[in-house]
C-alpha cells in the first residue's frame, strides 16, 4: 500500500500527503477530501487519491451522500466499484457497533450524546424514513435498539399497539423513540408530535415510561425532552 500511495501522490510534498498529515497531526486536522483520500488509499487513471476524493465529494455532494449512496449509484462513479462499496458498508457497520457497545455500558438517558451519535450512524444515513425503538431497563440501560417501521410517518402510520407489544416483549421499563428525516431537516413535524403524544399515552397504560423522541437530520438530532415536550 505504501508504494502505491507514494506513487499516486508523488508530486505532493511528503509532509502534505494526507496519510503523513494524519500520522503527524491527527485525523481531525484533515479536510473531508483528505480523509476520503486516506479511505480510498489510491486514485484511478488520471487522478491521484486526493483529486479523486475531491471529485467524488463534488459529485455526491457530501460525505454523508457518499457513504449512504445505494450500490447502483455508488458503483457507477469513476474510481469506485463493488470492492469500495463493500468497504464503505463495513466502515459504517463498525461505527454502529462501536457506538452501540458504548451505549450498552452507559445509562442511556443520562448520556443523550451517545444516543444521538448512534442514531446518526444507524438511521441517519437511511434514504427512507426509519422508526426505531430503544428499549431500556429500570436503570435506563440499553436492552436493545430495534427498527420497527419503515416509510414515512404520514404514509405508514406508527401503530401504538405494536410499539407497546414490542416494549412488553423486551421487558422494557422505559423506551426512547427515534426516527430520521431523509430530507435532512430534523425539525419535528406535526405528525411527529402527534404520534409522540399517542405513544406516551399508550405506554402509560402499561406503566412504561417514554423518555424521549429523537428526530435525526443531516446536521443535527433534535430531542423532544430537551425541548420540554416530554
N, C-alpha and C positions, 0 to 999 in steps of 0.2 A: 504493500500500500504506500509506503514512504516513497519509493521510486516513482510510482505512478503519480502520486500527489505532487512531488517535486517537479516532475516533467510537465504537468499540466499548468503549474503556476510558476514556471521557471523565470519569466520576466519580472516577477514580483520580488522586491527585497525580502529576504528571509524573515526579518522581524515583522513584516506586514502581512505575511501569509496567515490566513485565518487560524490554522491549527497551531502555529507558533505563537500567535497573539493569545489564543485561549490558554496555552500552557504557561505563558509568561504573565498574563494579566487577569485571567479568569474569564469564564464564558459570558458573564454579564457585560463585558466590555465590547462584545462583538455585536455588529448590526444583524438585523434579520437575514440579510443576504449572506453575510459571512457565516452565521450559524448554519444556514441551509447548505452552504457550500461544504462545511465540515461534514454535515449529514450525508450529502451526496458522495463525497470522497474524491470524485474526479468529474471532469466535464465530458463533453462529447465532441464530435468532429467540428472544428472551427470555434469552439467555446471552451475556455477553462472553467473550472468549477465555480468560481465567483461569478463570471459572466453568465453561465447557465443558471445559477441560482437567482440572479437579478432578473433574468428574462422570465423565469418561471413565476417569480413573485409578481411581475407586471401582468403576466397572462392570467394567473389565478386571482390576483387582486389582494391577497393577504396570506400569511402563514396558515391561518385557520382554513381558508378555502383550499389551500394546497393539501393539508392533512385530512380534510373532510371530503375531498372530491371522490365521487364514485369511480370505480375501477375503469370503466369505459372511458370517461373523460380524462382521467389521470394518464392512462397508458397512451393516449393519442398525442401527448405533448412531446416535443423534441427532447431527447435525452432521458426520457422516462420509459417505463415498461413494467412488466409483471414483477420482476425482481425488486425494483424500487418501491412498487406499490406494497408488496409484502413487507418490506422494511418499515414503511410508514405505519402500517397496521400493527406491527409488532411493537414499535415505539409507543404508540398510543395505548396499547393494552398494558405495557409495562408501567406507564404513568398511572393508569387507572388502578392497577393492582397495588402500587406503592401507596397511593393516596388512600385506597380502601383499607390497607393494613394500618395506616396511621390513624384512621378514624376508629378502627376497632380497638385501639389502645387508649382512646381518649373518651371522656364524657362528651358526647357529640354536641349536646345543646349548649354547653359552655364554651365550645370552640367552633363558632359558625364559620370561621375562615376555612377550617378543614373541610366542612361540608361544601362550601362554595367552590373550593379548588377541585374537589372530587367531581362535582356536578358539571363543571366546565369541561372536564375531560370525558365524562361518561355520557352526558346527553347534550352538552353544549355544541358538539360537533355534528350532531344529527341533522340531516336535511329535512326530516319530518318531525312533527311535534311528538314528544315522548312524555308521558305522565308517569312519575316514579314515586314509590313509597320507600321511606327509610323506617324500618321497624326498630324500636328501642325497648330496652328492658326498664325495670323500675328505677334503675340508677342512670337512665338516659344514655346507656351504652348501646352501640350498634349491634343489632342481631343480624340484620340483612338489609341490603338495598335491592329493590326489585322493580323493574318497569312493569306497569300494569296495563296501560292503554297507549295506543298509537293513533296518530292522525292529528286532528285539531279538536280543541275542547268544544267548539261550536258544532262541528260536523260529526264528531264521535263523542257523545256525552260520556262523562265520567260517572259511573254508577255507584252511588254511596253504598249500596248493598254489597257489591263486590269488594269495595275498599274495606268495609267493616269485616266481611268474611275473611279476607286476607290477613288483616291485623289480628283477628282472633286465632287464625290458624298458626300464626307465628308467635302466639302467646305474648303479644306486644302490650306493654303498659302505656306506651306513647308512640306517636308517629310524627314524621316530618314529610310533608308533601313537596314535590318538586316537578317542574316541567320547563321545557325550553321554548323559546320563540325563534323559529328558524329565520324570521325576518331580521333578527339581530337586535331588535329593540326590546329591552327587558321590561319596560313599563307594563304593569299588570292591567289587563282589560277588565271590563265589567263582568264578563263571563268568568274570569279568574276569581274575582272577589265573590261572585255569587256561588260558585261551586265550593269555595272555601267555607262559606257560611253554612252551606248544606252539610258538608262533611264534618264540620265542627259539631253541629247538632247531632248528626248520626253517631259520631264517635262518643259523644257524651252519654248516649243511651246505653252504651255497653261499658262505660267507665274507662274509656281510653282517651288520653289527652292528645289533642292536636297541637303540637308545639310551634310549628312554623310552616310556612309555604314559601319556597324559593322559586323565583322566575329567572331563568337563565337566558341572557342575551350575549351579544358578541363581546361587549366591553365591560359588562357588569352583571352581577347577580343581585337581584332585589329580594329582600327578606320582608315578609309581612309582619313578623314580630318586631323587627327593627323600626318599622313604620308605625307601630302601635295598632295594627289591625287585628292582632290576635292577643 
